[in-house]
Amino acid sequence: MDLTGTMEEKNNELFIGGIGVKTLKEKYGTPLQIIDQKALKEKISCFKDNFQVDGLDCRVVYASKAFLNKYMVQLVKSLGLHIDAVSGGELYTILASGMPAERIYFHGNNKLASEIREALEAGVGTYVVDSIADYQHLSEVAAEAGQRIRLLLRVNPGIAAETHQYIQTTTEDSKFGMSMTDSRIEGLIQDMLADPQVDLAGFHCHIGSQVLKGNFFFEEAESVISFAKKMSENYGMKVQELNLGGGFGVYYAEGDQPFDYASFLSDYAKYIKTEAAKQGLSELQAISIEPGRSLINASGSTLYTVGQVKVTKAGLPFIFVDGGMSDNIRPALYQAEYEAVLANRLKDPVQATYRVGGKLCESGDVLLKAAALPEAEAGDLLLMPNTGAYTYSMSSNYNRMGRPAVVFVEDGKDRLAVKRETYADMMRNDLSYEMDE
Ligand SMILES: *Cc1c(COP(=O)(O)O)cnc(C)c1O
């Protein structure tokens, strides 16, 4: 594993943000989600500064489902990002953390009436329409509230980006969005343009996640732009915004080769502008992207304490840690791969290959299938880097495991962002069983 961000080795111990992992363990316990705040801010600035082109409002919309809490919302707000929400719960967290509602994009393939009302009440800036039924529902609820809303229509260009099948989203049978070649799509667009309740401002597209080749995004932009041009020609639609989604791939383990974000993003913004101008989309004002994992994953690590070491009759020996699929379900859900180090003995020679098992009651609760490590002992600190995205946000209380604490570290300062969940926290909604008289 390479040391990234502010990671450094001092006396054989891993330091992040100027603080040793032993200190962090002592102060906050394990499992612990550690965020390298400087690395995170630099990554956000890399996106903001490079996804830029003259004459257009270039927006970076943080895909909040990757990692969402008050501290994170306030951080991305301070750095000028927009943000998306997919549920009433995400919307509530984002608004309660002080994000201006006009910076929110509200997504969802099955937006509930209650969620739409909450969004209307707050004054959410843009709604992303997923289907005909979703549009009709949105328009109805907005009409009841007497509000006009700004919409983008989510379209699928049918690009099969090479990625894991569970996180590839624009095939023709996709759960999300509407195929550009669906015979009903032009009728829908005409209906939307005629609807006084809505302002159809443009299109949205998201081709999938963990896409490691930049060319797919250029293909996506090209097909969305030519579709937009057709709609503008055929129906006089004023295409003001194109939101081309996220999915920019990240490094998890050996073999992953993400493209260089900085040069990709500046080329991408220029390409979209040039292509849109070529196609005569003269009303275009804003272009947006929606990165999630590419913003947060690399700056997040998870720290565990090693407990038992178990040699089974066959297969690699296990080392068990004090967390597992309750704090990181991705290995079990997507066969996701990661790396690990013994963070309290960083330079010790690698002597063994282990399976890293969690402590939950599932055979699939294996965080790493093969980790080359020094001979591990109870009390060692195992750190899994590149675990910032879709870990905490997908965590659960399975086996009544409390969710980890989340701490941001920078320049020798540690700031607790989310407290560790206690046993009592997990019982807060439980009620007593009362026997009938
Ligand atoms: C999940 C999602 C994203 C972010 O995907 P990443 O792989 O985390 O960048 C962006 N837009 C939409 C609509 C999504 O569903």
The ligand as a MOL file (V3000), in Angstrom:
LIG
                    3D

  0  0  0     0  0            999 V3000
M  V30 BEGIN CTAB
M  V30 COUNTS 15 15 0 0 0
M  V30 BEGIN ATOM
M  V30 1 C -24.4810 7.4750 -7.0390 0
M  V30 2 C -24.6860 8.5850 -7.9560 0
M  V30 3 C -23.6600 9.4950 -8.2110 0
M  V30 4 C -22.2770 9.3480 -7.6430 0
M  V30 5 O -21.6180 8.1980 -8.0480 0
M  V30 6 P -20.0950 8.0210 -7.6310 0
M  V30 7 O -19.6930 6.7160 -8.2020 0
M  V30 8 O -20.0510 7.9930 -6.1450 0
M  V30 9 O -19.3460 9.1800 -8.1750 0
M  V30 10 C -23.9390 10.5820 -9.0060 0
M  V30 11 N -25.1680 10.7690 -9.5520 0
M  V30 12 C -26.1610 9.9030 -9.3410 0
M  V30 13 C -27.4760 10.1560 -9.9500 0
M  V30 14 C -25.9630 8.7800 -8.5500 0
M  V30 15 O -26.9640 7.9240 -8.3610 0
M  V30 END ATOM
M  V30 BEGIN BOND
M  V30 1 1 1 2
M  V30 2 1 2 3
M  V30 3 2 2 14
M  V30 4 1 3 4
M  V30 5 2 3 10
M  V30 6 1 4 5
M  V30 7 1 5 6
M  V30 8 2 6 7
M  V30 9 1 6 8
M  V30 10 1 6 9
M  V30 11 1 10 11
M  V30 12 2 11 12
M  V30 13 1 12 13
M  V30 14 1 12 14
M  V30 15 1 14 15
M  V30 END BOND
M  V30 END CTAB
M  END
